[in-house]
Every structure is written in C-alpha cells, then in structure tokens.
Amino acid sequence: MTAGGAVWLRAWAGDAPALAADEAARRMANGAVTLLDVRSAAEWRATGIPAGAKPATIHDPAGIDGFVAAAAKAVGGDRNAPVAVICRTGRRSTAAADALLRAGFTKVYNVREGMGGNPIDGPGWLARGLKTEQPDS
C-alpha cells in the first residue's frame, strides 16, 4: 500500500479502536459500555436500534455540538465512561467517534461493521441476529 493509501485508510478508520458488533452487545449487556446509535431517526424507525443502546444522532439539529451533548447526557456527563458508537456501515460512526475523542471522551470504541455490515469489518448487527428494539419517542 502506498503512503497515500495508508493515510486514506487511517483517515477512514479513525482513531477509536474497533469493536465487533457481537462484542459490543456482550459489553453492553455486562454494563461495560454504553452503545450510541448515531444514525438518523428514520433509520431507527426502519430497523430499530441495538437493544439496550441509546439513540444519539450525528444528524442533531444543533450539529456536532448537539451530538456531543447527547452523548455526554447518555453517560451521565462522565467523559471517562466507555462508550461505543454504531451507524449503518461504519462511516458516520467513525466521524462520531472522532468527534467524541476531540470533545474529551477518553474511552471510545467504533462498531465499524455497523448495523448493515461492510466488506472490510464484518456482517453487521442485523446479519449477526443481534437484538434490536424501537427507541423511545
């Protein structure tokens, strides 16, 4: 891979460590991580969100600051609490994870395979048969 390709891959992958969907589900069930679904409300309605996750859209009307505020609220203001982010295929979760790291969150994970999967990171939450639920209105 060329240096330019390596830089592109690094930019796409972001700085947060990857977490497989099944591992995120296990950690969430054990109370070891808060999972944030950063997709749009329309996507939440279409597929549900991961069971036990908190909806915190990266499409917040207040922009990225609104998203960061929603994430902080989801963890009770503790920016040292472990948090993982998931979207459909890993691109928005990468941006969301990077935004949280820039905002001072210290333990951020990226479920890069997302809800729908992608050819690099895995089949995704839905294809793995992991539980979903409709978010509170």
Secondary structure in CASP SS format (residue, H / E / C, confidence):
PFRMAT SS
TARGET T0000
AUTHOR 0000-0000-0000
METHOD secondary structure of the structure
MODEL  1
M C 1.00
T C 1.00
A H 1.00
G H 1.00
G H 1.00
A H 1.00
V H 1.00
W H 1.00
L H 1.00
R H 1.00
A H 1.00
W H 1.00
A H 1.00
G C 1.00
D C 1.00
A C 1.00
P C 1.00
A E 1.00
L C 1.00
A C 1.00
A H 1.00
D H 1.00
E H 1.00
A H 1.00
A H 1.00
R H 1.00
R H 1.00
M H 1.00
A H 1.00
N C 1.00
G C 1.00
A C 1.00
V C 1.00
T E 1.00
L E 1.00
L E 1.00
D E 1.00
V C 1.00
R C 1.00
S C 1.00
A H 1.00
A H 1.00
E H 1.00
W H 1.00
R H 1.00
A H 1.00
T H 1.00
G C 1.00
I E 1.00
P E 1.00
A C 1.00
G C 1.00
A C 1.00
K E 1.00
P E 1.00
A C 1.00
T C 1.00
I C 1.00
H C 1.00
D C 1.00
P C 1.00
A C 1.00
G H 1.00
I H 1.00
D H 1.00
G H 1.00
F H 1.00
V H 1.00
A H 1.00
A H 1.00
A H 1.00
A H 1.00
K H 1.00
A H 1.00
V C 1.00
G C 1.00
G C 1.00
D C 1.00
R C 1.00
N C 1.00
A C 1.00
P C 1.00
V E 1.00
A E 1.00
V E 1.00
I E 1.00
C C 1.00
R C 1.00
T C 1.00
G C 1.00
R H 1.00
R H 1.00
S H 1.00
T H 1.00
A H 1.00
A H 1.00
A H 1.00
D H 1.00
A H 1.00
L H 1.00
L H 1.00
R H 1.00
A C 1.00
G C 1.00
F C 1.00
T C 1.00
K C 1.00
V E 1.00
Y E 1.00
N E 1.00
V E 1.00
R C 1.00
E C 1.00
G C 1.00
M C 1.00
G C 1.00
G C 1.00
N E 1.00
P C 1.00
I C 1.00
D C 1.00
G E 1.00
P C 1.00
G C 1.00
W C 1.00
L C 1.00
A C 1.00
R C 1.00
G C 1.00
L C 1.00
K C 1.00
T E 1.00
E E 1.00
Q C 1.00
P C 1.00
D C 1.00
S C 1.00
END
